[in-house]
Amino acid sequence: MTNTVQVVVIGGGQSGLAAGYHLRRLGLDFVILDAQSTPGGAWQHTWDSLHLFSPAAYSSLPGRLMPAQTGETYPDAQHVVEYLADYEKRYGLPVERPVRVLGVHRDGELLRVETDSGTWLARSVISATGTWWRPFLPAVPGSSDFDGRRLHTAQYRGPRDFAGQRVIVVGGGNSGAQIAADLAYDTELTWVTQRPPRFLADDIDGRALFDAATARRRALDASRTDTGGVASLGDIVAVPPVREARDRGLLTASPMFTRLVPGGVEWTDGTRAEADAIIWCTGFRPALSHLAPLQLRGRRGHIATAGTRAMEEPRLHLLGYGDWTGPASATLIGVGRPAREAARDIAALVGPFL
């Protein structure tokens, strides 16, 4: 079966919904294809204790403030899932799920989106699949020798799975710090970071991070001095659980080990730490395999963009993958502006729906 619309949005998480909101306001004919069977995007797959960095009012998609969560300054992931489900329903966004996109192809004046449940033809495509579905695991000598459990942030759910075990958490960003804090009380924890942890001041949360990212992008766009953005402030937001574990002396980081060994890890000087499990909080890469037929990938796996528009395929927009597709565009509060700009650019390209 082949369907034709003006715009296909690939991904029904926060970025896809923000795009849908603005496409609807501009009167465009579109569909959102979501590989998940239920609303909520990647938020429905995170670890149990995950909380936002910002209060609800500063973590909202365009048009609808996130309501506060009772008893919580910083909402948890389940609250975000409920908010996204309500957002989708409130605006009547046309989400088809579960639909897995197999590839996007050029087809004359249109783009052809092949899925596991049919084909869609569109004048324009917005890719909003994010990064959660492509965990990054660094190549470390001895990886095949380690006989314990190995998992990534994306597979971690909570400390109950590791009670009483020797656990190594690798990563000095927010995920590494939060998961280390999660495990600090009931496991024999070793926290390993590439460089000494850099905690942001306790009064800094997602609001300040969004402002810093936006200021950096504006400076770069105006050919002014690079402000350094979020990286200039630090790497780790001191959310309450992290702050508590840090202040109790439970978050002391060790430098990065040099290799894995059968029972754990080893440093350059021969020192070893035994481990039943290693959790790699080493980030993600953009999930862009569905765009491979367009042959647009360049340096570092990114697709060159002007704003959100692909430089070599103006019918394609990329939304929510990081600062290269809009300042703080991988965040709830940050995706609204690039989503609006993408929708306006598409409206100018395809014209109104009749």
C-alpha positions in Angstrom: 0.0 0.0 0.0 1.3 3.5 -0.9 0.2 6.7 0.8 0.9 10.2 -0.2 1.3 13.2 2.2 3.1 16.5 2.1 5.4 15.6 5.0 6.5 12.4 6.7 7.9 12.7 10.3 10.0 9.7 11.3 9.9 9.3 15.1 7.1 9.9 17.6 9.1 11.0 20.6 9.5 14.6 21.8 11.1 15.9 18.6 8.6 14.3 16.3 5.7 15.7 18.4 7.2 19.2 18.4 7.5 19.0 14.6 3.9 17.8 14.4 2.6 20.7 16.5 4.1 23.2 14.1 3.2 21.4 11.0 -0.4 21.3 12.2 -0.4 25.0 12.9 0.8 25.7 9.4 -2.0 23.6 7.9 0.3 20.9 6.3 -0.8 17.4 5.6 1.6 15.0 7.5 2.0 11.7 9.3 4.2 10.8 12.2 5.7 7.3 11.9 6.7 5.8 15.3 8.5 2.5 15.8 7.3 2.3 19.4 4.1 0.5 20.3 3.1 3.2 22.8 3.6 7.0 23.2 6.5 8.4 25.1 9.5 7.9 22.9 12.8 6.9 24.6 11.6 8.1 27.9 9.6 4.9 28.4 12.9 2.9 28.3 15.1 4.8 30.8 16.3 3.8 34.2 13.8 3.9 37.1 15.4 6.8 39.1 16.0 9.2 36.1 14.7 12.7 36.7 14.8 15.8 34.5 17.4 18.5 35.1 14.7 21.2 35.1 11.4 21.9 36.8 8.3 20.9 34.7 7.6 24.5 33.5 11.1 24.6 31.9 10.8 21.2 30.3 7.8 21.8 28.0 7.1 21.3 24.3 5.6 24.2 22.3 2.0 25.1 23.1 1.6 23.0 26.3 3.3 23.5 29.6 4.3 20.3 31.4 2.2 20.1 34.6 4.2 19.9 37.8 4.6 16.5 39.3 3.2 16.2 42.9 6.0 16.1 45.4 8.8 16.5 42.8 10.7 19.6 41.8 12.3 17.7 38.9 9.8 15.3 37.2 10.7 11.7 36.7 10.7 9.8 33.4 7.2 8.3 33.8 5.8 11.8 34.3 7.4 12.8 31.0 5.9 9.7 29.3 2.5 10.7 30.5 3.0 14.3 29.4 4.0 13.2 25.9 1.0 10.9 25.6 -1.3 13.7 26.6 0.4 16.1 24.3 -0.1 13.8 21.3 -3.7 13.3 22.2 -4.4 16.9 23.0 -3.3 18.1 19.5 -4.7 15.1 17.6 -1.3 14.4 16.1 -1.6 11.7 13.3 0.8 9.1 14.7 1.0 5.7 13.1 2.5 3.0 15.4 4.2 0.7 15.5 5.8 1.5 12.1 9.5 0.8 11.5 11.0 2.9 8.7 13.4 0.8 6.6 14.7 3.5 4.3 14.2 6.9 2.7 14.8 7.1 -1.0 14.7 9.7 -3.7 11.7 9.2 -6.1 11.7 12.0 -8.7 10.2 15.1 -7.1 9.2 13.1 -4.0 10.9 11.2 -1.2 9.8 7.6 -0.8 9.7 6.3 2.8 9.7 2.5 2.9 8.4 0.9 6.1 7.5 -2.5 7.4 3.8 -1.7 6.8 3.7 0.1 3.5 5.2 3.0 1.5 4.8 6.7 2.0 5.5 9.4 -0.6 6.1 12.9 0.6 7.4 16.3 -0.6 9.5 16.5 2.6 10.7 14.3 5.4 11.7 15.2 9.0 13.9 12.7 10.6 13.4 12.8 14.4 14.7 9.4 15.6 17.1 10.7 18.2 20.1 8.8 19.6 18.8 6.4 22.3 18.5 3.6 19.8 22.2 3.6 19.0 24.3 3.2 22.2 28.0 3.9 21.8 30.5 1.3 23.3 34.2 2.3 23.0 36.7 -0.3 21.9 38.8 -1.3 24.9 41.6 -3.9 24.9 40.6 -7.1 26.5 36.9 -6.7 26.0 36.5 -10.3 24.9 38.3 -11.5 28.0 36.0 -10.0 30.6 33.6 -12.7 31.8 31.2 -10.5 33.8 28.1 -8.7 32.8 28.5 -5.8 30.4 25.7 -3.3 29.6 25.1 0.2 28.4 23.1 3.1 30.0 20.3 2.0 27.6 20.0 -1.4 29.3 20.3 -0.2 33.0 17.1 -0.1 35.0 18.0 0.1 38.7 20.2 -0.9 41.6 18.1 -3.9 42.6 19.7 -5.8 39.7 23.2 -5.3 41.2 22.7 -5.5 45.0 25.8 -6.8 46.7 27.8 -7.0 43.5 31.1 -5.3 42.4 30.1 -2.8 39.8 32.2 -0.5 37.6 30.4 2.5 36.1 32.3 4.1 33.2 31.5 7.7 32.2 31.9 11.2 33.6 28.7 12.8 32.2 25.3 13.1 33.7 24.3 9.5 33.0 27.5 8.2 34.6 27.1 10.3 37.7 23.4 9.5 38.1 23.8 5.8 37.7 26.9 5.8 40.0 24.8 7.7 42.6 22.1 5.1 42.2 24.5 2.2 42.9 26.6 3.9 45.6 24.6 2.5 48.5 24.1 -1.2 47.8 27.0 -2.2 45.7 30.8 -2.2 45.8 31.1 0.7 43.4 34.0 1.9 41.3 33.3 5.0 39.2 35.7 5.5 36.3 36.0 8.7 34.3 38.2 9.9 31.5 39.0 13.1 33.4 38.2 14.3 36.9 34.4 14.9 37.3 33.3 18.5 36.7 30.1 19.2 38.7 28.2 22.3 37.9 27.3 24.6 40.7 24.4 23.3 42.7 22.1 26.0 41.7 22.5 25.4 37.9 19.9 23.2 36.2 18.5 22.7 32.7 17.3 26.3 32.4 20.9 27.6 32.6 22.1 24.9 30.3 19.6 25.8 27.6 20.5 29.5 27.9 24.2 28.7 27.6 23.6 26.5 24.5 21.5 29.2 22.9 24.0 31.9 23.6 26.8 29.9 22.0 24.8 29.2 18.9 23.9 32.9 18.5 27.6 33.9 19.0 28.8 31.4 16.4 26.1 32.4 13.9 27.2 36.0 14.3 30.9 35.1 13.9 31.6 36.2 17.5 33.9 34.5 19.9 32.8 31.0 20.9 31.3 31.2 24.4 32.0 27.6 25.1 28.3 26.8 25.7 27.4 24.1 28.2 30.9 22.6 28.2 32.2 25.8 29.8 30.0 25.3 32.9 30.9 21.7 33.6 29.8 18.2 32.8 27.5 17.0 35.6 24.3 18.7 36.8 24.1 18.2 40.6 20.6 16.9 40.8 19.5 16.0 44.3 20.6 12.2 44.3 23.9 13.1 42.8 24.5 15.9 45.2 23.6 13.7 48.2 26.0 10.9 47.1 28.7 13.4 46.3 28.4 15.1 49.7 28.5 11.8 51.5 31.8 11.0 49.8 30.4 8.2 47.7 31.2 9.6 44.3 35.0 9.5 44.2 36.1 8.8 40.6 39.1 6.8 39.4 40.9 7.5 36.1 40.1 5.4 33.1 41.5 1.9 33.1 43.6 0.6 30.2 42.2 -2.8 29.6 39.7 -5.4 30.6 40.8 -8.7 32.2 38.8 -11.9 33.0 37.8 -10.8 36.5 37.6 -7.0 36.0 39.8 -4.2 34.8 43.4 -3.1 34.9 45.2 0.2 35.0 48.6 1.2 33.4 50.5 0.5 36.7 49.1 -3.0 37.0 46.5 -2.2 39.6 43.3 -4.2 39.2 39.7 -3.9 40.3 37.4 -6.9 40.3 34.0 -6.6 38.8 30.8 -8.6 38.4 29.4 -6.0 36.0 30.5 -3.0 34.0 28.0 -0.3 33.0 29.1 1.8 30.1 27.7 5.3 30.4 29.5 6.4 27.2 26.8 8.1 25.2 25.0 7.6 22.0 25.3 8.2 18.3 22.6 9.6 15.9 20.2 6.8 14.8 20.3 7.5 11.0 20.5 4.2 9.3 17.1 4.7 7.7 18.7 7.6 5.7 21.5 5.5 4.3 19.9 5.3 0.8 20.3 9.1 0.5 24.1 8.8 0.9 24.4 12.0 3.0 26.6 10.9 5.9 29.8 12.8 6.4 32.4 13.4 9.1 31.6 11.8 12.4 28.6 10.2 11.0 26.7 13.5 10.9 24.7 14.9 7.9 25.7 18.4 7.0 22.9 20.8 7.8 22.0 24.4 7.5 19.8 24.8 10.6 17.8 21.6 10.4 17.8 21.2 6.6 20.2 18.7 5.0 22.6 20.6 2.8 22.6 18.0 0.0 18.9 17.2 0.2 16.8 20.2 0.9 13.6 18.1 1.2 15.1 16.4 4.3 15.2 18.0 7.8 16.9 16.5 10.9 15.5 17.4 14.3 16.6 16.6 17.8 20.0 15.0 17.4 22.1 17.7 19.2 23.4 21.1 18.8 24.3 20.5 15.1 20.5 20.4 14.4 19.6 23.3 16.7 20.8 24.6 20.1 19.8 22.1 22.8 17.5 20.4 20.2 17.9 17.1 22.0 16.0 18.5 25.0 12.3 19.0 25.7 12.6 22.7 26.0 15.2 23.1 23.3 13.5 21.3 20.4 10.6 23.8 20.0 12.5 26.5 18.2 14.2 24.3 15.6 11.0 22.4 15.1 9.2 25.7 14.3 12.0 26.7 11.9 11.9 23.3 10.1 8.1 23.5 9.7 8.3 27.0 8.3 11.0 26.0 5.8 9.0 23.0 4.7 5.8 25.1 4.3 7.7 27.5 2.0 8.9 24.5 0.0 5.7 22.5 -0.4 3.0 25.2 -0.1 -0.3 24.9 1.7 -2.4 21.7 1.8 -5.5 22.0 -0.4 
